[in-house]
Amino acid sequence: MRKRLTLDPVPLDQPVGEGALHGRLAGLIGAQGHDPAEVLRIYDEHLSRAVISCDSPRYLSLMPAAPTKAAVMFDMVVSSASVQGASWLEASGAVAAENQVLALLARLAGLPREAGGCFVSGGTAANLSALAVARETAREKRDRPTTGAPMRVAVGHQAHSSIMSALRLLDLDPLLVTEDNHRLTGPALRAALDAAERDTGPVIAVVASAGTTNAGIVDDLTGVGRIAQEHGMWFHVDGAYGAAALLAPSVRRRLAGIERADSLVVDPHKWLMAPYDCAALLYRSPELARAVHAQDAEYLDIFHAHDTVRWNPSDYAHHLSRRARGLPLWFSLAVHGTDAYARAVEAGIWLARHTADLIHQHPRLELLREPELSVVLFRRRGWSADDYRKWCADLLARQIAFVCPTRWEGQAAARLVFLHPDTTTGIVKEVLDTLE
Ligand SMILES: *Cc1c(COP(=O)(O)O)cnc(C)c1O
């Protein structure tokens, strides 16, 4: 553990063929055990090196990670302590600390004091749990029979894939909103609602992104939130990636309107420097979530048996047993202070802008959009999808960087994401220099 924590730089590493890994693992699990030192050696020398290090400053694709050492070390403390984070009864100390972090996030977002929720494994789980509450709350309100046309949820095309997956699981239909230059706005939502056929299911909620994953676009949260309120629709804000920018003064105003959210998701394992797996889920009115998610069983009556209000994280999402996965972030925030987090988030925003400038100056590159947060989309003139794939594979093989292609307006493009504060302009130049 000490060795991994002090690697500087963390090697990027890359995937290894299945055959080679199976060979290493063959016979390791059998009726008789092995020397732990030998098993650890196999992990260290073979398995761990076949894992791309998300916390490498050269990891610039999908979604990088940059957990603080304090958070990672405290994660080990939490593991060692076997904390069952389901209920106040079992883990009051841990839950109180997690709630301190949730209260900070709620305050940064401008949610009311009563706001609260819990930490879950990721944005996907958080989106599902929140939209389940949106659906059940609408059912209650409408006193609607469970048959008939499915209820609908307004979403933009740029919404994260986990939103569509949640809608499918919840038997909700999407009302696809045509965005205004890829941004979900109040007028775009109003136009979609006006055009929606009256005889199909009611539109009970809208999902806006506080930072789309593919391009880092922040939707018009004020406009969308206002219309949601007018129509009595649930307003869900997916800030899994971008809501960390609540801490960044240079872009905070872009998130205006986030305070209107009925539910809000922020993934600390992305841009709040926490280890996997950690997503914060907040509700404006937590009692609505409790009515949906609190589990009811004879042996669990004790969770809810107290006369004073106790906070059970298991009441606020689709889970019961859980790691106290908010604690590593709590420890790190207490150790470093929020100013250090603000600087770390600003570093990614600055590097994205700087990279956009380099791309503007580059004769063969075309910037596809000015970055709003820390994602940069661009094209190499004349390249096909295959060229991007080859370029990315070569960057990884040479351990220069982990970059993946994406698509923008249907065409292949390159995408860089900056959220590791140790990613340097030098690394960016190394990457761009391969495009001469
Ligand atoms: C990453 C992301 C998700 C999914 O989060 P996981 O933690 O990977 O489950 C959802 N929404 C947005 C906007 C994201 O960026």
The ligand as an SDF file (V2000), in Angstrom:
LIG
                    3D

 15 15  0  0  0  0  0  0  0  0999 V2000
  -20.0110    9.5780  -14.9630 C   0  0  0  0  0  0  0  0  0  0  0  0
  -21.3930   10.0810  -15.1000 C   0  0  0  0  0  0  0  0  0  0  0  0
  -22.4870    9.2980  -14.7170 C   0  0  0  0  0  0  0  0  0  0  0  0
  -22.3260    7.8820  -14.2550 C   0  0  0  0  0  0  0  0  0  0  0  0
  -21.6240    7.8420  -13.0600 O   0  0  0  0  0  0  0  0  0  0  0  0
  -20.9420    6.4850  -12.5380 P   0  0  0  0  0  0  0  0  0  0  0  0
  -20.3480    6.9400  -11.2630 O   0  0  0  0  0  0  0  0  0  0  0  0
  -19.9270    6.1100  -13.5810 O   0  0  0  0  0  0  0  0  0  0  0  0
  -22.0190    5.4830  -12.3930 O   0  0  0  0  0  0  0  0  0  0  0  0
  -23.7390    9.8500  -14.7940 C   0  0  0  0  0  0  0  0  0  0  0  0
  -23.9190   11.1080  -15.2410 N   0  0  0  0  0  0  0  0  0  0  0  0
  -22.8940   11.8880  -15.6370 C   0  0  0  0  0  0  0  0  0  0  0  0
  -23.1720   13.2760  -16.1010 C   0  0  0  0  0  0  0  0  0  0  0  0
  -21.5880   11.3930  -15.5700 C   0  0  0  0  0  0  0  0  0  0  0  0
  -20.5860   12.1630  -15.9700 O   0  0  0  0  0  0  0  0  0  0  0  0
  1  2  1  0
  2  3  1  0
  2 14  2  0
  3  4  1  0
  3 10  2  0
  4  5  1  0
  5  6  1  0
  6  7  2  0
  6  8  1  0
  6  9  1  0
 10 11  1  0
 11 12  2  0
 12 13  1  0
 12 14  1  0
 14 15  1  0
M  END
$$$$
